[in-house]
């Protein structure tokens, strides 16, 4: 099966920005992650709120045409690829920036940054998963062995996330008020 989007290296993306070619940049991270740091000129459309047809209509109203470049990015690239899969039928030829915002920062691209101490979604997942595993282990040891099930459940969820590239905990955390 052929995808209808291209992967572009962050260095090539940076070069196209310098030449004025990168007209439309969509960042699909949570609003909190976007506020903390994003590529200058990017527009935030969180993956969990992505409405493909509505976005395409808005972009076309802003001048997106078949020859214009549309770039998708997130923190490292996985969520941008998920967004591209949702948009591929409506916007063939879009570009997903490999390595996402992290790679763009490493290339020295201009970014807008807010030093408010926002914790990235990935770190929130790590903190939450680690805390739940620790809690399940402690409660299983001190109260009742059934609590080990909590640690096992989180471990199974992390395994599923690694195999499917879809993290239920990240999707849940993205909907929390502090990530809005």
Secondary structure, DSSP 8 states (H G I E B T S, - for coil): ---SEEEE-HHHHHHHHHTT---EEEE-S-HHHHHHEEETT-EE--GGG--HHHHHHHHHHTT--TTS-EEEE-SSSHHHHHHHHHHTTTSTTEEEETTHHHHHHHTT--EEE--S----HHHHHHHHHHHHHHHHHHHHHHT-GGGHHHHHHHHHHHHHHHHHS--HHHHHHHTSGGG-
